[in-house]
Amino acid sequence: MPRKRRKKHPQPKYQAAKLIRLTPGLSDTKAAIVFGVHRATVLRWRNPQTMLDQWDADRYAVRLGKHPSEIWTDWFDIEVTD
């Protein structure tokens, strides 16, 4: 008997540009060091349409010494679906 596929729930996405706003005065290279990513990633984050999944958003917020809800105010918003 084939397995039933579980419904995939949409995962929340968070705007990456908000991270860059929290590092004023840092060059892209230094911001990349802070976040532990490549400089090209920081450049990509400057685009307001670049989004992070909840796991990456959490990881990068912690690298700044913050809880993700301090950066993304909708962190605890729960979307109710039937």
N, C-alpha and C positions, 0 to 999 in steps of 0.2 A: 504494500500500500504506500503510495507517495506521501511524503511529509507535507504537512500544511505549512505554507509560508506565513511567517509572522508579518503583520502590518508594520511597515517602516514608519516611524514617527518622525516628522520633520525636526531636524536638529536646529537649535537657535544659532544664529550667526551674529557676529559682532564686528563693528567697523574698526578696522586696523588703524586708521588715521588718528583715532583717539589716543593711541599709545604714543605716537610721535609728538602730539601736543604736550605730553607730559615730560618731554625731554628737550625743553627749549635751550638753545645755545649749543647743543651737542651736534657735532658733524655727523653725517650719515655713518661714517666709519666708527666713530665712538659709540653711537647708538646701537650699531650692529654688535659691538663688543658687549654692551650692557645686556642686550637681549639674547646673545649667544647665537646670532644668525649671520648670514652673509650680507654684505653691504647692499647687494642687489635686492634683497628682501625688504630692507628698510625703504629703498627707493620705491618699490612696489606698494608698500603700505601708505605712501603719501597720496596715492590715488584714493579718493573718498569712496569708491565703489569696491575696494578690496575688503573682503570680509574674512574673519577668522572663525573657526568652529569653537565650541565651548571649551574644548581641551587646550587648544593653543592659546586662546584668550586667557585662560586661567594661568597657564605656565608663564606667559609674558607679564601678566599683572604681578605675579609673585616675584619675578625678577626685579620689579620696581619696588618691591616691599609693600605692595597693596593687595587688597582683596579685589577680585574682579568687579564686585558691586560698587566699589568706589570709583571705578572708571566707566562702567556701563550701568547706568541706573536701572535698566530693565533686566538685570541679571536674574532676579528672582521672579519675574513675571512668568506665569504659567499659562500656556495656551490650552484651553479646554476644547477637546475634540470628541466627537461621538464615535 
